[in-house]
Amino acid sequence: MSKYQDLKEACCEANKQLPKLGIVDITFGNVSVVDRSLGVMAIKPSGVDYDDLTPDCMVVIDYEAKPDANHELDLEKAKIEGDLRPSSDTPTHMRLYQAFGDIGSVVHTHSRNATAFAQAGMAIPCMGTTHADYFYGEVPVSRVMTPEEISRHYEWETGNVIVERFKDLDPNQVNAILFNGHAPFIWGKNAKKAVEIAFALEVIAEMTMKSLMLRPNALHLTQAQLDKHYLRKHGAGAYYGQK
C-alpha cells in the first residue's frame, strides 16, 4: 500500500463532495490536500469525471517545487505518484501551500454565484451574519492579470496574484478569494473544512446577490456585529458549538 494512501483517500472523498453539494458543473473544480510532514500534496486528475474518481486516481505532487529560470514548472518531475495528469490548476495550489503555511487543503470551484462575482470583478461585501460566521470581512476579488503574467506561467502566476492580494489580509480569517474573470479559490485547515467553506461561499454569494437585487444600496453589516459573529465562532473566547 502506498504511504500516501490516507492522503489520496481524503483527497478523493473531498473531490466527490463537490458535485454532491452542487458547487461544480461538468468537471469545473478540484480539491487538493497537503501533508506537510511528507512534503507532498494530492490533487484531482485533470478532466476526470467525479463519479469515476478513486483514491488511486489522485496525483501526488511535491508541492514545494517551483518554476525554473525560464518560468517553466515541470509537473512530471514534481509528480511523486500517480499515472494520470494532475489538474491544470495544480501550480496555483502549490503556490498557495508555499505562501500560506497554516492551510491543509485548497478548493477551486466555478460555483455559479461566486463565479458571477468573480466575472464581474466584484468583492462579496459582508451584508449579514451568515457571511460573518465564515469570513472576517468581505471576500476579496483579485486584480486583473497582465498579459505578461498570463503568457509567462498562467497557473503559477494566478497563485502569485492571490498571494499579492493577501499582503495585508490574514488568510486564516478570510479563507477565499474571487479571482478576477475566473472563479473562487478557497482553503481551510483540512479537506472537510475547505469544502465546507467553499459551499458556504456559494450560499453567501447567492444571498448577497439577491440582497443587492432587492436593495442595491443596502447597508453592510456593522463592524460590531461582524466582530460578534465572527469572534464568537473563531475568536480566542469562542463559544459557538460544542467543545
C-alpha positions as CSV (number, residue, x, y, z in Angstrom):
1,M,0.0,0.0,0.0
2,S,1.2,3.5,-0.8
3,K,2.5,5.5,2.1
4,Y,0.3,8.3,0.7
5,Q,-2.9,6.2,0.8
6,D,-4.6,8.2,3.6
7,L,-3.8,11.4,1.8
8,K,-5.2,10.1,-1.5
9,E,-8.4,8.8,0.2
10,A,-9.0,12.2,1.8
11,C,-8.4,14.0,-1.4
12,C,-10.7,11.6,-3.4
13,E,-13.6,12.0,-0.9
14,A,-13.3,15.7,-0.8
15,N,-13.5,16.0,-4.6
16,K,-16.5,13.7,-4.6
17,Q,-18.3,16.1,-2.3
18,L,-18.2,19.0,-4.8
19,P,-21.0,17.7,-7.1
20,K,-23.0,16.4,-4.1
21,L,-23.0,19.9,-2.8
22,G,-23.9,21.4,-6.1
23,I,-20.9,23.6,-6.3
24,V,-19.4,22.3,-9.6
25,D,-20.7,21.7,-13.1
26,I,-19.2,19.2,-15.5
27,T,-15.5,18.9,-14.2
28,F,-15.1,22.6,-13.3
29,G,-13.5,22.2,-9.9
30,N,-10.8,20.4,-7.9
31,V,-9.6,19.8,-4.3
32,S,-6.0,19.2,-3.2
33,V,-4.9,18.1,0.3
34,V,-1.4,18.6,1.7
35,D,0.7,16.5,4.0
36,R,3.5,18.9,5.1
37,S,5.3,16.2,7.1
38,L,5.8,14.3,3.8
39,G,6.3,17.4,1.6
40,V,3.5,16.4,-0.8
41,M,0.0,17.2,-1.8
42,A,-2.6,15.1,-3.6
43,I,-4.9,16.6,-6.2
44,K,-7.7,15.5,-8.6
45,P,-6.5,14.4,-12.0
46,S,-7.3,16.7,-14.9
47,G,-10.7,16.3,-16.6
48,V,-11.8,13.1,-14.9
49,D,-15.5,12.9,-14.0
50,Y,-16.2,12.9,-10.3
51,D,-18.1,9.7,-10.5
52,D,-15.0,7.9,-11.9
53,L,-12.7,9.1,-9.2
54,T,-10.9,6.6,-6.9
55,P,-8.1,7.2,-4.4
56,D,-5.7,5.6,-6.9
57,C,-6.6,8.3,-9.4
58,M,-5.3,11.0,-7.2
59,V,-1.9,12.5,-8.2
60,V,0.7,13.1,-5.6
61,I,2.9,16.1,-6.1
62,D,6.0,17.7,-4.5
63,Y,4.2,20.9,-3.5
64,E,7.4,22.8,-2.8
65,A,8.6,22.6,-6.5
66,K,8.9,26.0,-8.2
67,P,9.3,27.2,-11.8
68,D,12.9,27.4,-13.2
69,A,14.6,30.5,-14.6
70,N,12.7,30.2,-17.8
71,H,9.4,30.2,-15.8
72,E,8.8,26.5,-16.6
73,L,7.3,24.2,-14.0
74,D,7.7,20.6,-14.9
75,L,4.8,18.8,-13.2
76,E,6.0,15.4,-14.4
77,K,9.3,16.0,-12.4
78,A,7.3,17.2,-9.5
79,K,5.0,14.2,-9.6
80,I,5.7,11.7,-6.8
81,E,3.0,9.1,-7.5
82,G,0.1,8.7,-10.0
83,D,-0.5,7.6,-13.6
84,L,-2.7,10.5,-14.6
85,R,-2.1,14.1,-15.4
86,P,-2.8,16.4,-12.4
87,S,-5.4,19.2,-12.5
88,S,-4.3,22.1,-14.7
89,D,-4.7,24.3,-11.6
90,T,-2.0,22.3,-9.7
91,P,0.6,25.1,-9.8
92,T,-1.9,27.5,-8.2
93,H,-2.5,25.1,-5.4
94,M,1.3,24.6,-4.9
95,R,1.8,28.4,-4.7
96,L,-0.9,28.7,-2.1
97,Y,0.6,26.0,0.1
98,Q,4.0,27.6,-0.2
99,A,2.7,31.0,0.9
100,F,0.0,30.1,3.4
101,G,1.7,27.8,5.9
102,D,-1.3,27.0,8.0
103,I,-3.6,25.7,5.3
104,G,-4.2,22.0,4.8
105,S,-6.5,21.9,1.7
106,V,-7.3,24.1,-1.3
107,V,-10.6,24.0,-3.2
108,H,-11.2,25.6,-6.6
109,T,-14.8,25.7,-8.0
110,H,-16.8,27.5,-10.6
111,S,-19.8,27.6,-8.4
112,R,-22.3,29.8,-10.2
113,N,-23.0,32.8,-7.9
114,A,-19.5,33.1,-6.5
115,T,-18.1,32.9,-10.1
116,A,-20.6,35.6,-11.2
117,F,-19.0,38.0,-8.6
118,A,-15.5,37.0,-9.9
119,Q,-16.5,37.6,-13.5
120,A,-17.9,41.0,-12.6
121,G,-14.7,41.8,-10.8
122,M,-16.6,42.4,-7.5
123,A,-15.7,41.5,-4.0
124,I,-18.5,40.0,-1.9
125,P,-19.4,42.5,0.8
126,C,-20.3,41.4,4.3
127,M,-24.0,42.1,4.4
128,G,-25.2,39.6,7.0
129,T,-24.3,37.3,9.8
130,T,-24.2,34.2,7.6
131,H,-21.2,35.8,5.9
132,A,-19.7,36.9,9.3
133,D,-19.8,33.3,10.6
134,Y,-17.3,32.3,7.9
135,F,-15.3,35.4,6.8
136,Y,-13.9,38.3,8.8
137,G,-14.9,40.9,6.3
138,E,-15.5,41.0,2.6
139,V,-14.4,38.2,0.3
140,P,-11.9,40.0,-1.8
141,V,-11.5,40.0,-5.6
142,S,-8.1,39.9,-7.2
143,R,-6.8,42.4,-9.7
144,V,-6.8,41.5,-13.4
145,M,-3.8,39.5,-14.6
146,T,-1.4,41.2,-17.0
147,P,-0.7,39.7,-20.5
148,E,2.9,39.1,-19.4
149,E,1.7,37.0,-16.4
150,I,-0.7,35.1,-18.5
151,S,1.9,34.2,-21.1
152,R,4.7,33.6,-18.5
153,H,3.1,30.8,-16.5
154,Y,-0.7,31.3,-16.2
155,E,-1.5,28.9,-13.3
156,W,1.6,29.8,-11.2
157,E,1.1,33.5,-11.7
158,T,-2.6,33.0,-10.7
159,G,-1.2,31.9,-7.3
160,N,1.2,34.9,-7.2
161,V,-1.7,37.3,-7.8
162,I,-3.7,35.7,-5.0
163,V,-0.7,35.9,-2.6
164,E,-0.2,39.5,-3.6
165,R,-3.9,40.3,-2.7
166,F,-3.4,38.9,0.7
167,K,-0.4,41.0,1.5
168,D,-2.4,42.9,4.1
169,L,-5.0,40.2,4.8
170,D,-5.0,37.2,7.1
171,P,-5.7,34.0,5.0
172,N,-6.8,32.3,8.3
173,Q,-9.6,34.9,8.7
174,V,-10.6,35.3,5.1
175,N,-10.3,31.8,3.6
176,A,-11.2,32.6,0.0
177,I,-10.7,34.9,-3.0
178,L,-12.6,35.6,-6.1
179,F,-10.1,35.5,-9.0
180,N,-11.0,38.3,-11.4
181,G,-12.5,37.0,-14.6
182,H,-12.1,33.4,-13.3
183,A,-13.7,31.9,-10.2
184,P,-13.1,31.3,-6.5
185,F,-10.3,29.7,-4.7
186,I,-10.9,28.6,-1.1
187,W,-8.8,27.0,1.6
188,G,-9.0,25.5,5.1
189,K,-7.2,23.6,7.8
190,N,-8.2,20.3,6.2
191,A,-10.2,19.0,3.3
192,K,-13.5,18.7,5.1
193,K,-13.3,22.3,6.3
194,A,-12.2,23.7,3.0
195,V,-15.1,22.0,1.2
196,E,-17.5,23.3,3.8
197,I,-16.2,26.9,3.3
198,A,-16.5,26.5,-0.5
199,F,-20.1,25.5,0.0
200,A,-20.7,28.4,2.4
201,L,-19.1,30.8,0.0
202,E,-21.6,29.9,-2.7
203,V,-24.6,30.2,-0.3
204,I,-23.3,33.6,0.8
205,A,-22.7,34.7,-2.8
206,E,-26.3,33.9,-3.7
207,M,-27.7,35.7,-0.6
208,T,-25.6,38.7,-1.3
209,M,-26.6,38.9,-5.0
210,K,-30.3,38.7,-4.1
211,S,-29.9,41.3,-1.4
212,L,-28.3,43.7,-3.9
213,M,-31.1,43.0,-6.4
214,L,-33.7,43.8,-3.8
215,R,-31.9,46.9,-2.5
216,P,-28.8,48.0,-4.4
217,N,-27.8,50.4,-1.7
218,A,-28.4,48.1,1.2
219,L,-26.1,48.6,4.2
220,H,-23.2,46.3,5.0
221,L,-23.1,44.6,8.4
222,T,-21.8,46.9,11.1
223,Q,-18.3,46.2,12.4
224,A,-19.7,45.5,15.9
225,Q,-22.0,42.7,14.5
226,L,-19.3,41.4,12.3
227,D,-16.9,41.2,15.3
228,K,-19.6,39.5,17.4
229,H,-20.5,36.8,14.9
230,Y,-17.0,36.0,13.6
231,L,-15.3,36.0,17.0
232,R,-17.9,34.0,18.9
233,K,-17.2,31.2,16.4
234,H,-13.4,31.7,15.7
235,G,-12.0,34.1,18.4
236,A,-10.0,33.3,21.5
237,G,-13.2,33.2,23.6
238,A,-15.3,31.4,21.0
239,Y,-18.4,29.8,22.4
240,Y,-20.3,28.6,19.3
241,G,-20.8,24.9,19.1
242,Q,-19.6,22.1,21.4
243,K,-16.2,21.7,23.0
